[in-house]
Amino acid sequence: MNAKQQAKYEARARIIKALAHPTRLFIVDELSKHDQRCVCELTEMIGADMSTVSRHLSLLKNAGIIEDEKRGAMVYYRLRMGCVLKFFDCIESVLAHNAENQRQLLG
């Protein structure tokens, strides 16, 4: 693998790692259902402290998946790259396929 390919795969891995947590998956899912959410709403929905939720949001933002907008003292987040939902669809297909294989093995 050459350096350019390596850099491309590393960049992909950073994005996938940013999604690789149940809370961050919840945030992306929630933002896909609503135009935007303030950090206070997400904090309440997740049931964690604001610093923890802010760290999750920061990881997603740094990966380019979400973006924020500050309005006074409030920060609102929205999905920047809706195409990530296609990735979620693919994951659901893999889960369904795996479940079917497991059912056949046990059936």
C-alpha positions in Angstrom: 0.0 0.0 0.0 1.4 3.4 -0.9 1.4 6.5 1.3 -1.6 8.0 -0.5 -3.7 4.9 0.0 -2.6 4.7 3.6 -3.7 8.3 4.2 -7.0 7.6 2.6 -7.7 4.6 4.8 -6.6 6.4 7.9 -9.0 9.3 7.1 -11.8 6.8 6.6 -11.0 5.1 9.9 -11.1 8.4 11.8 -14.6 9.0 10.5 -15.7 5.4 11.4 -14.1 5.7 14.9 -16.1 9.0 15.4 -19.3 7.0 14.9 -18.1 4.0 17.0 -20.0 4.7 20.2 -23.7 4.1 21.0 -24.1 7.7 22.3 -22.7 9.2 19.1 -24.9 6.9 17.0 -27.9 8.1 19.0 -26.9 11.8 18.4 -26.6 11.2 14.6 -29.9 9.4 14.6 -31.6 12.1 16.6 -30.2 14.9 14.4 -31.4 13.0 11.3 -35.0 13.3 12.7 -34.8 17.0 13.5 -33.2 19.9 11.7 -31.2 20.7 14.8 -30.9 20.2 18.5 -29.3 22.3 21.2 -26.7 20.7 23.4 -29.0 21.1 26.4 -31.7 19.0 24.6 -29.2 16.3 23.7 -27.8 16.2 27.2 -31.3 15.7 28.7 -32.1 13.0 26.1 -28.9 11.1 26.7 -28.9 11.5 30.5 -25.3 12.3 30.8 -23.5 15.4 32.0 -23.0 18.2 29.6 -19.2 17.8 29.4 -19.6 14.2 28.3 -22.1 15.0 25.6 -19.9 17.9 24.5 -17.0 15.6 24.0 -19.2 13.3 21.9 -20.4 16.3 19.8 -16.8 17.5 19.4 -15.7 14.1 18.0 -18.5 14.1 15.5 -17.9 17.7 14.5 -14.1 17.1 14.1 -14.9 14.2 11.8 -17.1 16.5 9.7 -20.3 14.6 10.4 -22.1 17.4 12.3 -21.8 21.2 12.5 -22.8 23.7 15.1 -24.1 27.2 15.3 -23.8 29.4 18.4 -26.8 31.6 19.2 -26.2 33.6 22.3 -25.3 31.2 25.1 -26.9 28.2 23.2 -25.1 25.9 20.7 -27.2 24.1 18.2 -26.1 21.1 16.2 -27.2 19.7 12.9 -26.2 16.9 10.6 -23.7 18.2 8.1 -23.4 15.0 6.1 -26.7 13.3 5.7 -25.1 10.6 3.6 -24.0 8.9 6.9 -27.5 7.6 7.1 -26.8 5.4 4.0 -24.0 3.9 6.1 -26.5 3.2 8.8 -28.8 1.5 6.3 -25.9 -0.7 5.3 -25.2 -1.6 8.9 -28.9 -2.5 9.4 -28.6 -4.8 6.3 -25.6 -6.5 7.8 -27.4 -6.9 11.1 -30.4 -8.4 9.4 -28.3 -10.8 7.4 -26.4 -11.9 10.5 -29.6 -12.4 12.3 -31.0 -14.5 9.5 -27.8 -16.6 9.4 -28.1 -17.2 13.1 -31.7 -18.1 12.9 -30.9 -20.7 10.2 -28.1 -22.2 12.3 -30.4 -22.5 15.3 -33.5 -23.5 13.4 
